[in-house]
Amino acid sequence: MFWIYWDTAWSLIISGIMVATIISHPDSEFAEVRAAKRLM
């Protein structure tokens, strides 16, 4: 059961970092989406 606790903790930490990055740099995510659409 211990690994489930760590899995949840890491997913929360990673999602928190991702949310903080998107909030502090909202333009970078849109730039990535535009680049991905241009490649397709």
N, C-alpha and C positions, 0 to 999 in steps of 0.2 A: 504493500500500500504506500510505502514511502516514495516510490518513483512517481506515483500519480500526483502526489503533492508537489514534487519538483517540476513535473511536466506542466502543471497548472501555473506554478509560479513563473516559470520561464516564458510561457505563452503570454501571461499578463504583462511581464516586463517588456517583451518584444513588441506587443501590440501598443503598449504605452509609448515606447520609443518611436514607433511608426506614427502614431497620432501626433506626438509632439513635433516630429519632423514635418508632417503635412501642415500643421498649424503654423509653424514658424516659417516654412518655405512653401506657401501654397502654389507659387508659380512653377516650381520644379516638377511637381506631379503632372501638371497640365503639359509642360514641355515634353515629358516622357511620353504622354499619351499622343501628342501631335507627332513625335518622332516615330512611334510605333505605327500610327496610321499611314505615315508617309512611306514606310518600308513595305506595307502590304499592297 
